[in-house]
């Protein structure tokens, strides 16, 4: 009588969606294949909502600006300083957040940082001076600075290579809804309970999110007794934590990293300097729109933040070529810049809607593809550090190009009296060149050799 070998499998009855039945197979040796667990959707759902809260905190001062000015008897510059205090620690913490994600693990780091942000939001609600409000916003920015990078690191363990781009795209798309929440819903809430009460509500939502992450999220499926999603790469010995100096040397010594950094720098520079700042003056002064009408056109950019990452995530699963997607998107942005340069001040309403939709789609959509390229090119032990280093560049680009664009427009001498279409021509030329450089950097990404996991699922080598 034949006796079949039995395999001890960890009890998963306490874990919902423990495994996808359609992916459960037996190998000839009786071992279960590596596969993705259905529980990954709970993980990505909570991490996506965490990043949505990042956007709520980031955008909420806009709708509450008048309340803040009145409460603190502040000038517009002082109110702007309070709001912008969020960004300084956020930018400075991107590299440390990647290192901390590798050392502490995403679950612990995201939980701690969300709690810090919650405390900062409470302190902001209680602040009675501009100084205390400024410091509270610094604390909020410090906490929220380490949410995205650790989340991406966690997703590297929960999603296979072919699905990772879509996973990161989902996070970015869900976060785009945070800007919507921080708009009219927050405005309505502040009318009911005041701006201070609104910040208490935001703090409570942030704290609840932190607790849910701690109790329901794990760094990897194996922590729940679930199988890994992919077969680990062959190793000559047990996995070891890479020393920090060697990690930086590996990342900064990679040509691919610098090509991705160039791509992301100019992507963030063009996207945020126009959509995030100078599109308002352009629509109002060149096309004579009211603030309300200009705001409606600016809102069209948001559709790119919400739907663009999903579209590019889907595209990457069908045509997994990092270089062509990244290069093509920025060459598309260059064509849009040429279009607005040639039709400067003469676009119809339909043309403006089309331009804004495509600008947001091509600008915000490919970010997840770029982060996925990091996963493909660096060991998982340093993927968080590499992602953190890379994330510095779009923020640096936007920080540099917003004042640079202002300096270009200021040279016309019409900034206060009223800018004309011709005053923006030089800026659009800068955009054309910048997008072309980014497109070339994207296309120059070297071809990635197909791994055993890629071949198992029929995914071709990517570029």
Buried (B, 14 or more C-beta within 10 A) or exposed (E): EEEEEEEEEEEBEEBEEBBEEEBEEEEEEEEBEBBBBBBBBBBBBBBBBBBBBBBBBBBBBEBBBEBBBEBBEBEEEBBBBBBEBBBBBBBBBBBBBBBBBBEBBBBBBBBBBBBBBBBBBBBBBEBEEBEBBBBBBBBBBBBBBBBBBBBBBBBBBBBBBBBBBBBBBBBBBBBBBBBBBBBEEBBEBBEEEBBBEBBBBBBEBBBBBBEBBBEBBBBBBEEBEBBBBBEEEEEEEEEEEBEEEEBBEBBEEBEBBBBBBBBBBBBBBBBBBBBBBBBBBBBBBBBEBEEEBBBEBBBBBBBBBBBBBBBBBEBBBEEBBBBBBBBBBBBBBBBBBBBBBEBBBEBEEEEBBBBBBBBBBBBBBBBBBBBBBBBBBBBBBBBBBBBBBBBBBBBBBBBBBBEBBBEBBBEBEBBEEEBBBEBBBBBBBBBBEBBBBBBBBBBBBEEBEEBEBBEBEEBEEBB
